Amino acid sequence: MKLDRERLRQLQAQEEERFARERPRSQGLAEQAREHLTGGVPMSWMVKWPGPFPVFVEEAQGAHFTCADGIDHVDLCLGDTGAMCGHSPAATVAAVREQVVRGITSMLPTADAAIAAGELSRRFGLPQWQFTLTATDANRHVIRYARHLTGRAKVVVIDYCYHGTVDETFAVLSPEGTTVSRPGNIGAPVPLDQTTVVVPFNDLASMEAALAGGDIAAVLLEPAMTNIGIVLPEPGYHEALRALTRRYGTLLVIDETHTLCAGPGGCTGAWQLEPDVVVVGKTIGGGIPAAAFGLTSEISARVQASVELPDIDVGGVGGTLAGNALSMAAVRATLTQVLTDDVFAGMEVLAERWADGVQGVLDEFGVPWHVTRLGCRAEYAFSPQPPRTGGEAAASDDFELQQYLHLQALNRRVLLTPFHNMALISPATTEADVDQHTVAFREAVQALFG
């Protein structure tokens, strides 16, 4: 089915006119913000939201937010998983309020830290944990430890992966199959082939070829790709990958920052994976900055035995605000009272309802796109079949089409993540929230193809 690009641009213009007409307060705030904020936003990615200016948020609660113009929205982005628990969950808010008056940060431990680490250990099966403020920090620290312990220089990452702003991960495969800098990579410190080897997801032959050279400290990957759309592992992939990393003496690092959607212990728990290290971030603090990485007992013991005490604060691992009292209170409350084991079943049911609603629209109009779900996360993409690699997922992307669909949904009071067509279900999301998206999506598809 061919997409009429001229029709798409006409629809986009109509949605932009409606967006501006209905949001004068946000427009005024955006104009005011440009005086002192680059691009009019406090963080550069925010310029990627669809429309001529971003929506300014007045209040967010549960699975909804209200903008500066008083419009209520269903939030299916949820801070790109940062608010997967829902906005301002009551138990997290209570813990933060209690802690903030007792002290925010002191570079000393609190009792909450051990409770939070114990809960993470129960979920992911790794006994030793350290806390950071972001998953980016955690991934950086883990890569340093892997190089330190193995004496090897390089890491393997997956083609079109994303692991935060970690230099080594901004690499992709060239058409010739070599490791090159990802398009748009800003200020790369060295050519990426000096630090990184890129392999496609689900490609065990390429993985073994990369590991066989003997210079790979760690394989860093998501258990299912999420930041180029959802790409699921093929049967047997993880078992074979684990065997390969053990055979070649390479650490296996699984980044569960987005794949915590798969269950209380992410894919590691749901699929009984056996990584050397797990990284998890965003969600665990209920919206308060927090992340963590877990280690096997052996890896933890090797780190402690090989890092001298006088040098422990100057090796590039750690951070003054990491493990602060406020973050630890938030993580403890979020894991033990909000994002508990029993809430995931209901979240998955609603994610399946969302995916079924989208698939029903695609079937009704004969549109050759597909829908993929991973736990309480679901997403549609512009190819007939689900991709098996990040490269295949990237090849089917369509930024112009994506911008229209997101703006159209936003004008119908539904927010999707700006980077792809993802919906995330929180404990506070309802059937009505999900169905509101289905109605909006049907209207968009009918306008494009009806």
C-alpha positions, 0 to 999 in steps of 0.5 A, a space after each residue: 500500500 503506497 503512502 500519499 506523501 502530499 496527503 500526509 503533508 496536508 494532514 500534518 499542516 492541519 494538525 499543526 494549525 489545530 495544535 497551535 490554535 488549542 494551545 496558546 498558553 504553551 505557545 507563549 511559554 515556549 516563546 518566553 523560554 527561548 530567551 534563555 533556553 537553547 531551543 526553548 527547552 531545558 534538554 535538547 531532546 525535547 525539541 523532537 516532540 511533534 508540533 511547532 512548539 512543545 506542550 508545557 506540563 502543569 501537573 501530572 498524576 497517575 497515567 494522565 497529565 494536564 498541560 498549561 492550557 488546561 487540557 487533560 492527556 492520556 500519557 502513554 509515553 510516561 517519561 520514556 519509562 522514567 514514569 512507568 510507575 505512573 506520575 507521582 505514585 503515592 508511596 514514592 511521594 510519601 517516602 520522598 516527603 519524609 526523607 527530604 526534611 531529614 536530609 537529601 544527600 550526605 555521601 553516607 549510606 542510609 538504611 534504605 540503600 540495603 533494602 533497595 539492593 536486597 529487593 533488586 537482588 531478589 528480582 534479578 538474581 544478582 547478589 551485589 549492587 551499586 547505585 548511580 543516578 542514571 543508567 548511562 552512569 551505570 553502563 559507563 561504570 560497568 564498561 570500566 570494570 569490564 576492561 579493568 578485570 579482563 585487561 581487554 580494550 573493546 566492547 561489543 554492542 548491538 547494531 542500532 542499540 541505545 544505552 544512554 550517552 555512553 561513547 562506546 555505544 554510538 556505533 553502527 555497522 556500515 554497508 560494508 559490515 565495519 564498525 562506524 560512528 552512528 549518524 548524528 553522533 556528536 563529538 566522538 572522542 575517537 573513531 568508534 572502531 578503536 573501542 567497539 565492535 558492532 554485531 547485529 541482534 540475533 546473529 550468533 555467527 557474527 557474535 562469535 567472530 567478534 569474540 574470537 579475537 580475544 580483545 572483547 571485555 564485555 558484551 553490552 546489550 538489551 535482552 530485547 531491543 527497544 530503542 529502535 522499536 521492539 526487536 525480540 530475540 529468536 528462540 535459543 539466542 540468549 542461551 547461545 550468547 551466554 555460552 559464547 561469552 563464557 567460552 571466550 572469557 567475556 563479561 555479559 552485561 544486560 541493560 534492563 533499563 527499558 525491558 523492565 516492562 517484561 516483569 518484576 525482574 525484567 527479561 532476566 527474571 522472566 526468561 531466566 537469563 544468567 548475566 554477569 552484570 545487570 543495569 537498570 535505571 529510570 523506573 526504579 526511582 518512581 521518577 526520582 533520578 536513580 539507577 543501579 547495576 548488579 554483579 555476581 559474587 565473583 565479579 564483585 569480589 574481583 573488583 573489591 580485591 583489585 581496586 586499591 582503597 586510596 584510588 577508589 574515588 579517582 578511577 572513573 566509577 562513582 559519583 558524589 550524588 550517587 546513592 543519595 538518601 533521597 534517591 534511595 528512599 524513592 527506590 525503596 518505596 517504589 520497588 516495595 510498594 508501587 512496582 510490585 510483582 502483582 501489578 505487572 499482570 494487569 499492566 500486561 493485559 492492558 498492553 495486549 488490549 492496546 496492541 490488539 486495538 492497533 492490529 484491528 485498525 491495521 487489519 480493517 484498512 489493510 495497512 502493511 504494518 506490524 505490532 509488537 509487545 514486550 510485557 507492558 510495552 507495545 509498539 507499531 512499526 512501518 513494515 509488514 513483518 517484525 524485524 530480527 535486527 536493529 538494521 532492519 528496524 531502522 530501515 523501516 523507520 519513517 520520521 515524517 509519518 511518525 511525526 504526523 501520527 504522534 501529533 495527530 494523537 496528541 491533538 486527540 489528547 494521547 501522548 506517545 514517546 517522540 522517538 518511536 511509536 511506543 505505548 507504555 502501560 502503568 499501574 494507573 492506566 485504564 481500559 478507557 485510556 487504551 481505547 482512547 488511543 485506538 480511536 485516535 489511531 483509527 482516525 489517523 489511519 483512515 485519513 491516510 489510507 481510507 
